[in-house]
Amino acid sequence: MSTTMLALIDALRKTPLYRQLIPSENVGTGWPIPVRRQGKVYVTLPFFGQVHDYRVHQTLLYPPFAVITLDWTNQKLVEYVDLRFRPSWPDPDWETSVGTFPHPAVAGLNKEPYEDLRIKLLAMYDEMMEALTSNTPLSAEWDSAFRALLGRMVEPALEPYYRVLGSKFFSHFLVREAV
């Protein structure tokens, strides 16, 4: 099953501009960040470093180093920011791992069940983007289901960076229980 968001990410990764700006290996695409500006809807995609350690069957995660923003309606690239040149947080360290994947909420899943959840979340992003585009509210049930799935799928090691890059979105949808 494919989603519009997944197709957008795959298409972006095949563009010459992407290949020129983003290293081709050891790069993960972060969770999309919807943005509404001046009545238009955009999606920002963060890119982070990742290195798979086969000895321990984990992937080391590194802070996001770039973001690309696309117009949702026509998929036109409208912004590229190299966070190594213009960091969004103090004292960035691009060489030190910030955590690992899989994280505890998905650690028990094999590849196929994890991919099923990923596709389900990206399909929910499609619904959100269409609702934003048409100014149609989403139901409370949808909101609750999206929050739960996003909360499960977001990598805790990358969460602080997501909260900086998409503060309004993640403060609304990524609610963590106080421990």
C-alpha positions in Angstrom: 0.0 0.0 0.0 1.2 3.4 -0.8 0.2 6.8 0.4 0.5 10.3 -1.1 3.0 11.2 1.6 5.1 8.1 0.9 5.0 8.8 -2.8 6.1 12.4 -2.2 9.0 11.2 -0.1 10.0 8.6 -2.6 9.7 11.1 -5.5 11.8 13.7 -3.7 14.6 11.2 -3.0 14.8 10.5 -6.7 15.3 14.2 -7.7 18.7 15.5 -8.8 18.4 18.3 -6.3 17.9 15.9 -3.4 20.9 13.8 -4.6 23.0 17.0 -4.7 22.0 18.3 -1.3 21.4 15.2 0.8 24.1 12.4 1.2 22.8 9.2 -0.5 23.8 6.8 2.3 23.0 6.6 6.0 20.1 9.1 5.8 16.7 8.7 7.3 13.6 10.7 6.5 12.0 12.0 9.7 8.3 12.3 10.3 6.6 15.0 8.2 5.7 18.3 9.7 2.6 20.0 8.3 2.8 23.8 8.0 0.1 26.2 7.1 1.3 29.6 5.9 -0.8 32.4 4.3 -3.6 30.0 3.5 -1.4 27.4 1.8 -0.4 24.0 3.1 3.2 22.8 3.1 5.0 19.8 4.5 8.5 19.9 6.0 10.6 16.8 5.9 13.6 16.5 8.2 16.6 14.4 7.3 18.8 12.8 9.9 21.9 10.6 10.0 21.7 6.9 10.7 24.2 4.1 10.8 23.2 0.5 11.2 25.2 -1.5 13.7 24.8 -5.1 12.6 26.5 -6.5 15.7 23.7 -5.3 18.0 20.9 -5.1 15.4 20.3 -1.4 16.1 20.6 1.8 14.1 22.5 4.7 15.6 20.5 8.0 15.1 22.1 11.4 14.7 20.5 14.9 14.9 18.6 16.2 11.8 21.0 17.9 9.5 18.6 19.3 6.9 15.0 20.0 6.2 13.1 20.3 2.9 9.7 22.0 2.7 7.4 21.3 -0.2 4.1 22.8 -1.3 1.6 20.1 -0.6 -0.7 20.9 -3.5 1.9 20.8 -6.3 4.8 19.1 -4.5 7.1 22.0 -5.5 10.2 22.4 -3.3 9.9 25.8 -1.6 12.7 25.6 0.9 15.9 23.8 1.8 17.7 24.5 5.0 21.1 22.9 5.9 20.9 22.8 9.7 24.7 22.3 9.9 25.0 25.8 8.4 22.0 27.3 10.2 21.4 25.1 13.3 18.0 25.4 15.0 19.4 24.4 18.5 22.4 25.4 20.5 25.7 23.6 20.4 24.9 21.0 17.7 27.0 17.9 17.6 26.6 16.1 14.3 29.2 13.4 15.0 27.6 12.0 18.2 24.7 9.5 18.2 21.7 10.8 20.1 20.1 7.4 20.4 19.1 4.2 18.7 16.4 2.6 16.7 14.3 0.6 17.3 13.1 2.4 20.3 11.2 0.7 23.1 7.7 1.3 21.7 8.5 -0.6 18.5 11.4 -2.8 19.6 9.2 -5.9 19.7 8.1 -5.5 16.1 9.6 -7.3 13.1 10.1 -5.3 9.9 6.7 -6.0 8.3 4.5 -5.0 11.3 6.7 -1.9 11.8 6.2 -1.0 8.1 2.5 -1.6 8.4 2.3 1.0 11.3 4.5 3.4 9.3 2.2 3.2 6.3 -0.8 3.6 8.5 0.7 6.8 10.1 1.6 8.2 6.7 -1.9 7.5 5.5 -3.2 9.4 8.5 -0.8 12.3 7.5 -2.5 12.2 4.0 -5.9 12.6 5.7 -4.5 15.5 7.8 -3.0 17.2 4.8 -6.2 17.0 2.8 -8.2 18.3 5.8 -5.8 21.2 6.1 -6.1 21.9 2.4 -9.9 21.9 2.4 -10.2 23.5 5.8 -12.2 20.5 7.0 -11.9 19.5 10.7 -10.9 16.0 11.6 -12.9 14.1 14.2 -11.9 13.8 17.9 -11.5 10.0 17.3 -9.1 10.6 14.4 -7.2 13.1 16.5 -6.9 10.6 19.3 -5.8 7.8 17.0 -3.2 10.0 15.3 -1.7 11.1 18.6 -1.5 7.5 19.8 0.2 6.3 16.7 2.5 9.3 16.3 3.5 8.9 20.0 4.4 5.3 19.4 6.3 5.9 16.2 8.4 9.0 17.0 11.9 8.1 18.0 12.5 9.4 21.5 16.1 10.3 20.6 14.8 12.6 17.8 11.8 14.0 19.7 13.6 17.1 21.0 14.7 18.0 17.5 11.1 17.5 16.1 9.8 19.8 18.9 12.2 22.5 17.7 11.6 22.0 14.0 7.8 21.7 14.3 7.0 23.2 17.7 3.4 24.0 17.0 2.6 20.6 15.4 4.4 18.4 17.9 3.3 20.3 21.0 -0.3 19.6 19.8 0.0 16.0 18.6 2.9 14.6 20.5 1.8 14.6 24.1 3.8 12.4 26.5 2.7 11.3 29.9 4.6 12.8 32.8 6.6 10.1 34.5 
